Amino acid sequence: MLDLKVGGKARKLLENSSLLFGEHGFTNVGVDTIVRESKIAKMTLYQYFESKEKLVEICLVVHKNQLVEKIEFILEQVGNLSLIDKLKKIFYLHVDIKSSYRLIFKAIVEIKLAYPIAYEVVRKYRTWFVNTIYQLMSTYKKAVTYQEAHMFLFVIDGAMTQLLSPNHIDDRESLFDYYLLTVFASRNKD
């Protein structure tokens, strides 16, 4: 089990590493860069994190936990928000350049082979997310499929791909509207 109650230098290392990984990618940022940018000795990094993979894993766990906490807060607003409002808040929570999801999204492509243990954090989050969206939708709609929950995640991934592209296309609103139209229009046909 990871001890995430870190402070001082370890927290600074996590914050700097997350920024560097988010900006330059996991494979393009080495331990030397992290040490230099964090202004600490290499031995200090290894005192807190036994390897770069462990550092990557803990960075992802921190970001995953932040997302889970925020999603659970949105879900707890039972009477205050409609299904569409909750989906929209969850969508925009993820589809933001400064979001905790950015690091998880980058990890999908970059770390599966290089850091398989750290990749498990990503895989488990995405499974949890799809199950959570499915449960949310099933509380409001009778006929819900896991395919609709997966599609929500894929629309989020598509929007992130556009935001991170060199052209920085921001088509978030129309992607979200497309999802709603597709899911709710198909329900009206049934």
LOFIKOL-502818 format. One line per field, with one value per atom (N, C-alpha, C): residue number from 0; residue in one letter; chain; x, y, z. Coordinates in steps of 0.02 Angstrom, whole numbers, plus 50000, padded with zeros to 5 digits. Layout:
N
i	NUM ... $
aa	A ... $
ch	A ... $
X	X ... $
Y	Y ... $
Z	Z ... $
END
This chain:
190
i	0 0 0 1 1 1 2 2 2 3 3 3 4 4 4 5 5 5 6 6 6 7 7 7 8 8 8 9 9 9 10 10 10 11 11 11 12 12 12 13 13 13 14 14 14 15 15 15 16 16 16 17 17 17 18 18 18 19 19 19 20 20 20 21 21 21 22 22 22 23 23 23 24 24 24 25 25 25 26 26 26 27 27 27 28 28 28 29 29 29 30 30 30 31 31 31 32 32 32 33 33 33 34 34 34 35 35 35 36 36 36 37 37 37 38 38 38 39 39 39 40 40 40 41 41 41 42 42 42 43 43 43 44 44 44 45 45 45 46 46 46 47 47 47 48 48 48 49 49 49 50 50 50 51 51 51 52 52 52 53 53 53 54 54 54 55 55 55 56 56 56 57 57 57 58 58 58 59 59 59 60 60 60 61 61 61 62 62 62 63 63 63 64 64 64 65 65 65 66 66 66 67 67 67 68 68 68 69 69 69 70 70 70 71 71 71 72 72 72 73 73 73 74 74 74 75 75 75 76 76 76 77 77 77 78 78 78 79 79 79 80 80 80 81 81 81 82 82 82 83 83 83 84 84 84 85 85 85 86 86 86 87 87 87 88 88 88 89 89 89 90 90 90 91 91 91 92 92 92 93 93 93 94 94 94 95 95 95 96 96 96 97 97 97 98 98 98 99 99 99 100 100 100 101 101 101 102 102 102 103 103 103 104 104 104 105 105 105 106 106 106 107 107 107 108 108 108 109 109 109 110 110 110 111 111 111 112 112 112 113 113 113 114 114 114 115 115 115 116 116 116 117 117 117 118 118 118 119 119 119 120 120 120 121 121 121 122 122 122 123 123 123 124 124 124 125 125 125 126 126 126 127 127 127 128 128 128 129 129 129 130 130 130 131 131 131 132 132 132 133 133 133 134 134 134 135 135 135 136 136 136 137 137 137 138 138 138 139 139 139 140 140 140 141 141 141 142 142 142 143 143 143 144 144 144 145 145 145 146 146 146 147 147 147 148 148 148 149 149 149 150 150 150 151 151 151 152 152 152 153 153 153 154 154 154 155 155 155 156 156 156 157 157 157 158 158 158 159 159 159 160 160 160 161 161 161 162 162 162 163 163 163 164 164 164 165 165 165 166 166 166 167 167 167 168 168 168 169 169 169 170 170 170 171 171 171 172 172 172 173 173 173 174 174 174 175 175 175 176 176 176 177 177 177 178 178 178 179 179 179 180 180 180 181 181 181 182 182 182 183 183 183 184 184 184 185 185 185 186 186 186 187 187 187 188 188 188 189 189 189 $
aa	M M M L L L D D D L L L K K K V V V G G G G G G K K K A A A R R R K K K L L L L L L E E E N N N S S S S S S L L L L L L F F F G G G E E E H H H G G G F F F T T T N N N V V V G G G V V V D D D T T T I I I V V V R R R E E E S S S K K K I I I A A A K K K M M M T T T L L L Y Y Y Q Q Q Y Y Y F F F E E E S S S K K K E E E K K K L L L V V V E E E I I I C C C L L L V V V V V V H H H K K K N N N Q Q Q L L L V V V E E E K K K I I I E E E F F F I I I L L L E E E Q Q Q V V V G G G N N N L L L S S S L L L I I I D D D K K K L L L K K K K K K I I I F F F Y Y Y L L L H H H V V V D D D I I I K K K S S S S S S Y Y Y R R R L L L I I I F F F K K K A A A I I I V V V E E E I I I K K K L L L A A A Y Y Y P P P I I I A A A Y Y Y E E E V V V V V V R R R K K K Y Y Y R R R T T T W W W F F F V V V N N N T T T I I I Y Y Y Q Q Q L L L M M M S S S T T T Y Y Y K K K K K K A A A V V V T T T Y Y Y Q Q Q E E E A A A H H H M M M F F F L L L F F F V V V I I I D D D G G G A A A M M M T T T Q Q Q L L L L L L S S S P P P N N N H H H I I I D D D D D D R R R E E E S S S L L L F F F D D D Y Y Y Y Y Y L L L L L L T T T V V V F F F A A A S S S R R R N N N K K K D D D $
ch	A A A A A A A A A A A A A A A A A A A A A A A A A A A A A A A A A A A A A A A A A A A A A A A A A A A A A A A A A A A A A A A A A A A A A A A A A A A A A A A A A A A A A A A A A A A A A A A A A A A A A A A A A A A A A A A A A A A A A A A A A A A A A A A A A A A A A A A A A A A A A A A A A A A A A A A A A A A A A A A A A A A A A A A A A A A A A A A A A A A A A A A A A A A A A A A A A A A A A A A A A A A A A A A A A A A A A A A A A A A A A A A A A A A A A A A A A A A A A A A A A A A A A A A A A A A A A A A A A A A A A A A A A A A A A A A A A A A A A A A A A A A A A A A A A A A A A A A A A A A A A A A A A A A A A A A A A A A A A A A A A A A A A A A A A A A A A A A A A A A A A A A A A A A A A A A A A A A A A A A A A A A A A A A A A A A A A A A A A A A A A A A A A A A A A A A A A A A A A A A A A A A A A A A A A A A A A A A A A A A A A A A A A A A A A A A A A A A A A A A A A A A A A A A A A A A A A A A A A A A A A A A A A A A A A A A A A A A A A A A A A A A A A A A A A A A A A A A A A A A A A A A A A A A A A A A A A A A A A A A A A A A A A A A A A A A A A A A A A A A A A A A A A A A A A A A A A A A A A A A A A A A A A A A A A A $
X	50042 50000 50045 50026 50065 50049 50100 50090 50089 50029 50022 50022 50037 50041 50113 50131 50199 50199 50256 50262 50330 50341 50406 50434 50494 50530 50493 50463 50428 50369 50333 50276 50301 50355 50384 50405 50435 50455 50394 50341 50280 50250 50247 50219 50261 50326 50371 50369 50370 50369 50304 50248 50183 50182 50208 50211 50255 50313 50359 50331 50302 50272 50214 50174 50117 50138 50192 50215 50256 50301 50349 50340 50299 50288 50330 50308 50342 50410 50415 50478 50529 50507 50553 50582 50556 50580 50617 50681 50721 50730 50760 50772 50816 50865 50910 50871 50824 50782 50740 50710 50668 50709 50768 50813 50833 50852 50874 50816 50758 50701 50675 50684 50662 50714 50775 50831 50846 50852 50869 50923 50953 51003 50968 51002 50974 50960 51004 50995 50930 50913 50851 50791 50792 50737 50731 50787 50785 50772 50781 50762 50686 50650 50576 50545 50577 50549 50603 50591 50644 50663 50618 50633 50590 50605 50564 50494 50489 50422 50380 50410 50374 50352 50394 50377 50318 50321 50267 50203 50208 50149 50117 50157 50129 50100 50132 50103 50034 50028 49963 49912 49933 49887 49861 49904 49883 49832 49844 49798 49732 49737 49677 49634 49666 49630 49596 49629 49598 49536 49540 49482 49425 49441 49389 49354 49392 49363 49316 49336 49295 49232 49239 49181 49132 49157 49112 49076 49108 49075 49018 49031 48979 48921 48935 48883 48841 48871 48835 48783 48787 48739 48675 48642 48586 48529 48502 48443 48459 48521 48539 48553 48571 48592 48554 48538 48509 48564 48544 48592 48637 48607 48647 48695 48673 48718 48777 48763 48818 48866 48839 48882 48924 48894 48930 48987 48973 49025 49082 49065 49116 49156 49121 49154 49205 49183 49229 49283 49271 49323 49381 49365 49416 49447 49405 49427 49450 49509 49539 49615 49650 49723 49755 49726 49754 49724 49683 49649 49697 49679 49717 49713 49662 49654 49707 49735 49786 49843 49867 49922 49901 49841 49816 49806 49780 49770 49836 49886 49952 49981 49968 49995 49965 49904 49871 49916 49943 49983 50056 50082 50155 50185 50147 50182 50164 50117 50094 50152 50197 50253 50312 50324 50382 50373 50312 50298 50232 50232 50170 50135 50173 50142 50107 50139 50108 50047 50051 49994 49932 49940 49882 49839 49871 49833 49786 49810 49770 49713 49729 49679 49624 49644 49594 49551 49581 49541 49489 49509 49463 49407 49422 49370 49322 49350 49308 49264 49293 49257 49198 49209 49155 49100 49118 49068 49030 49064 49032 48983 49003 48958 48898 48910 48854 48805 48830 48787 48749 48783 48751 48694 48707 48656 48598 48613 48560 48514 48536 48491 48440 48454 48409 48372 48401 48372 48364 48310 48298 48344 48348 48386 48453 48504 48571 48617 48666 48715 48785 48828 48898 48930 48904 48928 48920 48865 48854 48904 48920 48970 49039 49056 49120 49123 49068 49067 49081 49055 49068 49143 49176 49249 49285 49263 49295 49286 49228 49217 49264 49273 49321 49392 49411 49477 49485 49432 49434 49443 49407 49413 49483 49512 49580 49630 49620 49664 49663 49604 49599 49633 49622 49652 49728 49755 49827 49861 49821 49849 49884 49931 49966 49918 49862 49814 49769 49772 49733 49659 49627 49556 49514 49471 49427 49355 49337 49270 49232 49248 49220 49144 49116 49043 49007 49030 48995 49006 49064 49075 49028 49020 48974 48903 48883 48816 48805 48855 48851 48838 48874 48864 48792 48768 48699 48649 48659 48613 48613 48672 48678 48646 48661 48635 48561 48540 48469 48424 48449 48409 48398 48449 48442 48392 48386 48338 48267 48259 48193 48166 48211 48190 48164 48190 48172 48100 $
Y	49941 50000 50062 50111 50172 50219 50248 50299 50366 50394 50457 50518 50507 50563 50588 50619 50643 50719 50743 50815 50838 50902 50932 50914 50885 50870 50819 50769 50717 50748 50791 50825 50869 50905 50948 50906 50848 50803 50779 50761 50739 50794 50855 50911 50928 50932 50948 50892 50830 50774 50774 50786 50788 50841 50900 50955 50936 50908 50889 50833 50782 50727 50752 50796 50823 50866 50902 50947 50911 50867 50838 50763 50731 50659 50619 50558 50515 50491 50477 50449 50504 50565 50620 50653 50637 50668 50614 50626 50579 50602 50559 50573 50635 50643 50702 50767 50767 50827 50841 50790 50798 50826 50798 50819 50892 50909 50978 51027 51012 51058 51063 51009 51009 51037 51048 51075 51032 50967 50920 50872 50835 50785 50722 50687 50625 50574 50572 50525 50541 50605 50624 50595 50599 50570 50495 50460 50388 50370 50418 50408 50402 50441 50440 50391 50383 50341 50294 50230 50181 50179 50204 50204 50257 50270 50316 50288 50222 50192 50203 50197 50209 50282 50328 50399 50411 50381 50387 50358 50300 50268 50313 50341 50382 50447 50476 50535 50519 50462 50442 50427 50396 50382 50448 50496 50562 50594 50593 50624 50584 50518 50476 50491 50495 50509 50577 50627 50693 50690 50654 50647 50609 50554 50514 50557 50594 50637 50689 50720 50772 50741 50682 50649 50629 50602 50583 50643 50700 50761 50780 50775 50791 50742 50679 50628 50637 50664 50674 50730 50771 50826 50798 50752 50714 50758 50798 50837 50901 50922 50986 50985 50927 50923 50868 50881 50831 50784 50730 50685 50722 50762 50798 50847 50881 50927 50889 50831 50791 50767 50742 50719 50777 50835 50893 50913 50914 50931 50880 50817 50764 50770 50785 50794 50850 50908 50966 50959 50920 50905 50869 50825 50787 50825 50860 50891 50962 50966 51030 51018 51063 51056 51053 51086 51087 51034 50991 50939 50883 50850 50791 50736 50738 50685 50691 50749 50758 50708 50700 50655 50582 50565 50497 50484 50533 50526 50516 50555 50547 50478 50453 50388 50331 50339 50287 50267 50316 50304 50290 50322 50324 50270 50243 50202 50128 50106 50037 49987 49994 49947 49966 50030 50053 50044 50057 50054 50017 49951 49913 49918 49923 49928 49995 50048 50114 50117 50082 50081 50051 50006 49976 50030 50083 50138 50168 50178 50206 50158 50094 50045 50040 50039 50034 50096 50155 50216 50215 50196 50196 50145 50088 50038 50067 50097 50128 50183 50222 50278 50253 50203 50176 50148 50110 50083 50138 50191 50247 50283 50295 50328 50283 50219 50172 50175 50172 50176 50242 50296 50362 50363 50341 50343 50296 50239 50191 50215 50263 50291 50339 50364 50412 50381 50329 50298 50223 50196 50124 50081 50097 50056 50090 50069 50097 50039 50053 50001 50025 49976 49992 50026 50011 50043 50119 50142 50214 50245 50208 50233 50234 50182 50181 50238 50250 50303 50371 50381 50444 50452 50399 50401 50415 50384 50394 50465 50495 50565 50610 50595 50633 50626 50566 50555 50592 50592 50629 50704 50730 50802 50818 50774 50786 50783 50736 50731 50796 50824 50888 50944 50948 51002 50998 50937 50929 50929 50931 50932 50998 50999 51062 51118 51101 51152 51176 51141 51157 51172 51122 51128 51121 51169 51166 51157 51094 51076 51039 51055 51018 51020 51079 51086 51043 51045 51006 50931 50910 50840 50816 50856 50838 50835 50885 50886 50825 50807 50748 50685 50679 50621 50619 50675 50677 50660 50689 50677 50603 50574 50503 50458 50468 50424 50434 50496 50508 50501 50515 50505 50430 50390 50318 50289 50318 50296 50314 50370 50391 50347 50315 50271 50204 50184 50119 50116 $
Z	50000 50000 50000 49962 49957 50015 50044 50095 50061 50054 50018 50065 50128 50175 50175 50120 50112 50121 50142 50151 50127 50132 50117 50050 50051 49989 49946 49977 49938 49901 49934 49901 49844 49856 49804 49744 49757 49703 49663 49698 49664 49622 49649 49612 49550 49560 49503 49451 49474 49427 49387 49421 49386 49333 49350 49301 49241 49256 49202 49159 49191 49153 49110 49139 49102 49043 49050 48997 48944 48966 48919 48907 48947 48939 48988 49001 49049 49025 48962 48936 48921 48912 48896 48958 49016 49078 49118 49128 49166 49238 49276 49347 49354 49311 49315 49306 49260 49250 49311 49339 49399 49456 49466 49520 49510 49449 49434 49445 49419 49425 49497 49536 49605 49653 49626 49664 49726 49713 49766 49740 49785 49765 49740 49695 49668 49724 49773 49829 49867 49871 49905 49868 49802 49763 49778 49777 49789 49862 49907 49977 49983 49943 49945 49896 49839 49785 49761 49766 49750 49677 49633 49562 49527 49465 49426 49418 49409 49403 49465 49524 49586 49590 49568 49566 49519 49460 49411 49441 49472 49502 49555 49599 49652 49624 49574 49542 49514 49482 49453 49507 49562 49618 49647 49655 49682 49636 49572 49524 49521 49523 49523 49585 49643 49705 49703 49674 49668 49624 49569 49525 49559 49592 49626 49678 49717 49769 49738 49684 49652 49620 49590 49560 49615 49670 49724 49752 49755 49778 49730 49665 49615 49623 49633 49639 49702 49754 49817 49812 49762 49754 49723 49760 49734 49710 49754 49735 49698 49699 49671 49596 49570 49500 49463 49400 49357 49332 49299 49269 49219 49177 49127 49160 49213 49249 49279 49309 49338 49285 49230 49175 49148 49143 49117 49164 49230 49278 49276 49271 49267 49203 49148 49083 49087 49111 49112 49165 49217 49266 49231 49185 49150 49091 49054 48991 49004 49034 49052 49052 49021 49016 49086 49135 49202 49248 49221 49259 49280 49335 49356 49304 49262 49211 49156 49147 49094 49103 49163 49175 49164 49187 49176 49102 49066 48994 48958 48975 48943 48958 49018 49038 48997 48973 48933 48875 48842 48782 48798 48849 48858 48903 48951 49002 49004 48963 48968 48967 48921 48915 48961 48968 49007 49082 49107 49179 49191 49184 49188 49256 49310 49376 49383 49361 49363 49317 49261 49214 49246 49293 49328 49362 49386 49416 49365 49304 49250 49232 49224 49205 49258 49321 49375 49379 49368 49369 49313 49254 49197 49207 49237 49253 49305 49358 49409 49378 49335 49304 49263 49220 49179 49223 49275 49321 49357 49376 49411 49364 49303 49255 49241 49234 49223 49281 49342 49401 49404 49390 49389 49339 49279 49227 49243 49274 49290 49345 49385 49435 49405 49346 49312 49253 49223 49164 49175 49149 49158 49114 49052 49004 48989 49026 49016 48999 48957 48939 48960 48970 48983 48923 48865 48804 48808 48837 48844 48894 48946 48994 48963 48925 48889 48839 48805 48755 48787 48848 48885 48895 48917 48927 48861 48807 48742 48717 48731 48712 48751 48815 48856 48826 48809 48780 48713 48673 48610 48620 48669 48685 48710 48751 48776 48718 48672 48614 48575 48565 48529 48567 48633 48673 48673 48674 48677 48608 48555 48488 48475 48428 48412 48391 48362 48341 48398 48455 48515 48498 48470 48452 48515 48527 48585 48561 48558 48534 48588 48652 48708 48710 48701 48706 48655 48593 48541 48551 48577 48591 48647 48699 48753 48726 48687 48658 48613 48575 48531 48573 48628 48672 48697 48722 48748 48693 48636 48580 48561 48557 48538 48590 48653 48706 48717 48723 48740 48679 48620 48559 48547 48561 48551 48601 48659 48710 48689 48655 48634 48578 48539 48485 48513 48572 48601 48623 $
END
